[in-house]
Amino acid sequence: MIPVTEGITLDDNEIELQFVRSGGPGGQNVNKVATCVQLRFNATSSPSLPTHVRERLLKLAGKRLSQEGILILTGRRFRTQERNRQDVIDRLVALIRQAATPVRARKATRPSAAATRRRLEDKLQRATRKRQRQPVLEE
């Protein structure tokens, strides 16, 4: 069980880890050891996630979400398989925590009277300046 928040825990069976060879620096080790980790998590049919968290997670996932609703995270920052595995799981937990926090409603505000007055004065000055640039018409 992976604890996410007080009310949400993920079962280990819901996460599928696949190890593949990683590119980048590392010498001959890169060609021999599968240190890159791909985590697959079926976000659309996970019984551990409440509905509102699932919907928000699907929006937050972006390009990391496949057509089938599977969240795919890749970890290749570290040279060891274990650290990459832990890094990917931590990123999944952080993403679900972010989805679990409720969105704060925007509070409507108004510009102050002084700000409105300054804006109108600037607008008047700009209009006057543009009017003075125009050629004078002779009648």
ABEGO torsion letter per residue (X at the ends): XBBABAABBBBAAABBBBBBBBBEBGEAAAAABBABBBBBBBAAABAABBAAAAAAAAAAAEAABBAAGBBBBBBAABABAAAAAAAAAAAAAAAAAAAABBBBBBBBBBBBAAAAAAAAAAAAAAAAAAAAABBBBBX
